[in-house]
Amino acid sequence: SMIPLSRKEEKRARIIEAAAKVFARRGFASTLMAEIAIEAGIGKGTLYEYFDSKEDLFFTVFEWFVKETEAKAQVSIAALGGSASDRLQALSDSLMNSWAEMRDMFALVMEFWSASASSQMRQRFKRAFRQGYGDFRQIVSTLIRDGIERGEFQPQVDIESVAAALVGTWDALLLQAWFDDDFNPLTAARG
């Protein structure tokens, strides 16, 4: 096509962000492509030039969400020199804080989890979740390994297990915060 890539990419990004809002608000099942088109300020036909189906778009929103979360995590760590435990704390804080910013978006996370149980999207979502969780455990493992090398953590620590436990804890705290408006995941994570 004659449209320069940057304009196409820009429009695609706008569609993804609009879709994220609508999916978070209405849930996957109730969302219509027409609603996403309206939210993005484009025609429905244009929407289908970018995405073949609602499932396709939903999966793309998921990939975008994971990338954003990972990018935020990496930034929070990179911003700090200093000890591995400080950087782990910064990572934890960043995840719990992004929760506060994205509270309405957590509905989207519930939709993603639910998609991983739905028959037509299960394989794709399970694969992507496995990758996403794997990446996160990797980020944490790297920090722990660094901490061991610096003499901050005991060398006999089982790095993979601790990384998995931390990632699991963050997940569980965010889940509790989703169900309980008075629950503060940041304070809980710092405890």
C-alpha positions as a Python dict, from the first residue, in 0.01 Angstrom:
ca = {
    (1, 'S'): (0, 0, 0),
    (2, 'M'): (100, 364, -46),
    (3, 'I'): (52, 463, 318),
    (4, 'P'): (390, 517, 486),
    (5, 'L'): (455, 253, 750),
    (6, 'S'): (474, 501, 1036),
    (7, 'R'): (117, 619, 974),
    (8, 'K'): (-7, 262, 952),
    (9, 'E'): (179, 170, 1269),
    (10, 'E'): (36, 473, 1444),
    (11, 'K'): (-318, 378, 1346),
    (12, 'R'): (-258, 17, 1449),
    (13, 'A'): (-139, 135, 1791),
    (14, 'R'): (-449, 355, 1823),
    (15, 'I'): (-672, 58, 1741),
    (16, 'I'): (-498, -162, 1998),
    (17, 'E'): (-535, 98, 2275),
    (18, 'A'): (-899, 159, 2186),
    (19, 'A'): (-963, -215, 2183),
    (20, 'A'): (-796, -254, 2523),
    (21, 'K'): (-1036, 5, 2669),
    (22, 'V'): (-1346, -154, 2518),
    (23, 'F'): (-1247, -510, 2611),
    (24, 'A'): (-1174, -395, 2968),
    (25, 'R'): (-1510, -220, 2989),
    (26, 'R'): (-1733, -475, 2816),
    (27, 'G'): (-1548, -805, 2832),
    (28, 'F'): (-1440, -1006, 2531),
    (29, 'A'): (-1769, -1185, 2467),
    (30, 'S'): (-1987, -871, 2471),
    (31, 'T'): (-1755, -649, 2269),
    (32, 'L'): (-1845, -579, 1908),
    (33, 'M'): (-1587, -482, 1647),
    (34, 'A'): (-1810, -184, 1564),
    (35, 'E'): (-1766, -51, 1920),
    (36, 'I'): (-1390, -73, 1889),
    (37, 'A'): (-1401, 110, 1556),
    (38, 'I'): (-1603, 392, 1717),
    (39, 'E'): (-1364, 413, 2013),
    (40, 'A'): (-1067, 428, 1772),
    (41, 'G'): (-1240, 687, 1555),
    (42, 'I'): (-1227, 476, 1239),
    (43, 'G'): (-1470, 288, 1016),
    (44, 'K'): (-1544, -78, 1077),
    (45, 'G'): (-1407, -163, 733),
    (46, 'T'): (-1077, 0, 822),
    (47, 'L'): (-1062, -205, 1140),
    (48, 'Y'): (-1084, -527, 938),
    (49, 'E'): (-796, -410, 717),
    (50, 'Y'): (-580, -433, 1029),
    (51, 'F'): (-730, -732, 1209),
    (52, 'D'): (-909, -1035, 1065),
    (53, 'S'): (-1126, -1104, 1366),
    (54, 'K'): (-1214, -1004, 1718),
    (55, 'E'): (-1004, -1298, 1847),
    (56, 'D'): (-708, -1173, 1648),
    (57, 'L'): (-739, -823, 1783),
    (58, 'F'): (-787, -950, 2138),
    (59, 'F'): (-473, -1159, 2117),
    (60, 'T'): (-281, -860, 1981),
    (61, 'V'): (-404, -651, 2275),
    (62, 'F'): (-273, -924, 2506),
    (63, 'E'): (71, -922, 2340),
    (64, 'W'): (78, -543, 2365),
    (65, 'F'): (-17, -559, 2734),
    (66, 'V'): (259, -810, 2813),
    (67, 'K'): (519, -604, 2623),
    (68, 'E'): (417, -284, 2804),
    (69, 'T'): (435, -454, 3143),
    (70, 'E'): (776, -603, 3066),
    (71, 'A'): (906, -270, 2935),
    (72, 'K'): (792, -92, 3254),
    (73, 'A'): (960, -361, 3461),
    (74, 'Q'): (1289, -328, 3271),
    (75, 'V'): (1282, 52, 3300),
    (76, 'S'): (1224, 37, 3676),
    (77, 'I'): (1529, -187, 3719),
    (78, 'A'): (1754, 0, 3476),
    (79, 'A'): (1682, 332, 3648),
    (80, 'L'): (1861, 208, 3959),
    (81, 'G'): (2220, 113, 4002),
    (82, 'G'): (2283, -17, 4345),
    (83, 'S'): (2204, -342, 4514),
    (84, 'A'): (2012, -629, 4363),
    (85, 'S'): (1765, -614, 4652),
    (86, 'D'): (1698, -245, 4579),
    (87, 'R'): (1633, -332, 4217),
    (88, 'L'): (1404, -620, 4314),
    (89, 'Q'): (1214, -382, 4541),
    (90, 'A'): (1192, -128, 4257),
    (91, 'L'): (1057, -396, 4026),
    (92, 'S'): (797, -500, 4281),
    (93, 'D'): (698, -137, 4346),
    (94, 'S'): (674, -67, 3975),
    (95, 'L'): (440, -361, 3919),
    (96, 'M'): (220, -272, 4217),
    (97, 'N'): (215, 95, 4117),
    (98, 'S'): (127, 24, 3758),
    (99, 'W'): (-168, -160, 3911),
    (100, 'A'): (-288, 169, 4060),
    (101, 'E'): (-255, 341, 3722),
    (102, 'M'): (-422, 58, 3534),
    (103, 'R'): (-687, -45, 3777),
    (104, 'D'): (-963, -51, 3515),
    (105, 'M'): (-727, -245, 3291),
    (106, 'F'): (-709, -533, 3535),
    (107, 'A'): (-1049, -640, 3408),
    (108, 'L'): (-856, -705, 3090),
    (109, 'V'): (-617, -939, 3271),
    (110, 'M'): (-917, -1138, 3394),
    (111, 'E'): (-1039, -1155, 3034),
    (112, 'F'): (-697, -1281, 2921),
    (113, 'W'): (-696, -1554, 3186),
    (114, 'S'): (-1044, -1652, 3083),
    (115, 'A'): (-940, -1664, 2716),
    (116, 'S'): (-671, -1915, 2808),
    (117, 'A'): (-957, -2144, 2915),
    (118, 'S'): (-1177, -2086, 2608),
    (119, 'S'): (-1164, -2359, 2349),
    (120, 'Q'): (-1097, -2150, 2038),
    (121, 'M'): (-825, -1931, 2190),
    (122, 'R'): (-675, -2164, 2449),
    (123, 'Q'): (-359, -2278, 2270),
    (124, 'R'): (-255, -1933, 2157),
    (125, 'F'): (-310, -1777, 2498),
    (126, 'K'): (-149, -2060, 2693),
    (127, 'R'): (161, -2035, 2475),
    (128, 'A'): (179, -1658, 2518),
    (129, 'F'): (119, -1677, 2893),
    (130, 'R'): (392, -1938, 2926),
    (131, 'Q'): (627, -1706, 2737),
    (132, 'G'): (525, -1398, 2940),
    (133, 'Y'): (561, -1566, 3277),
    (134, 'G'): (889, -1719, 3160),
    (135, 'D'): (1023, -1376, 3064),
    (136, 'F'): (926, -1235, 3402),
    (137, 'R'): (1087, -1520, 3594),
    (138, 'Q'): (1396, -1461, 3381),
    (139, 'I'): (1408, -1091, 3476),
    (140, 'V'): (1380, -1183, 3845),
    (141, 'S'): (1631, -1471, 3819),
    (142, 'T'): (1887, -1237, 3667),
    (143, 'L'): (1848, -998, 3962),
    (144, 'I'): (1878, -1280, 4216),
    (145, 'R'): (2185, -1422, 4043),
    (146, 'D'): (2339, -1075, 4051),
    (147, 'G'): (2257, -1049, 4422),
    (148, 'I'): (2430, -1380, 4490),
    (149, 'E'): (2740, -1265, 4301),
    (150, 'R'): (2746, -945, 4505),
    (151, 'G'): (2717, -1142, 4828),
    (152, 'E'): (2371, -1000, 4909),
    (153, 'F'): (2186, -1331, 4889),
    (154, 'Q'): (2284, -1677, 5013),
    (155, 'P'): (2461, -1873, 4738),
    (156, 'Q'): (2253, -2185, 4810),
    (157, 'V'): (1930, -2006, 4711),
    (158, 'D'): (1735, -2197, 4447),
    (159, 'I'): (1711, -1913, 4196),
    (160, 'E'): (1433, -2054, 3975),
    (161, 'S'): (1210, -2139, 4273),
    (162, 'V'): (1249, -1798, 4435),
    (163, 'A'): (1182, -1623, 4103),
    (164, 'A'): (866, -1830, 4049),
    (165, 'A'): (751, -1762, 4405),
    (166, 'L'): (799, -1386, 4367),
    (167, 'V'): (614, -1372, 4036),
    (168, 'G'): (337, -1582, 4191),
    (169, 'T'): (316, -1350, 4491),
    (170, 'W'): (280, -1039, 4273),
    (171, 'D'): (5, -1210, 4075),
    (172, 'A'): (-181, -1307, 4390),
    (173, 'L'): (-152, -958, 4542),
    (174, 'L'): (-290, -797, 4227),
    (175, 'L'): (-573, -1047, 4220),
    (176, 'Q'): (-666, -961, 4580),
    (177, 'A'): (-652, -591, 4498),
    (178, 'W'): (-888, -653, 4206),
    (179, 'F'): (-1145, -816, 4435),
    (180, 'D'): (-1100, -578, 4728),
    (181, 'D'): (-1091, -202, 4670),
    (182, 'D'): (-944, -139, 5016),
    (183, 'F'): (-652, -377, 4967),
    (184, 'N'): (-323, -204, 4889),
    (185, 'P'): (-90, -437, 4697),
    (186, 'L'): (206, -199, 4730),
    (187, 'T'): (201, -205, 5111),
    (188, 'A'): (143, -580, 5111),
    (189, 'A'): (434, -639, 4873),
    (190, 'R'): (665, -432, 5092),
    (191, 'G'): (566, -621, 5407),
}
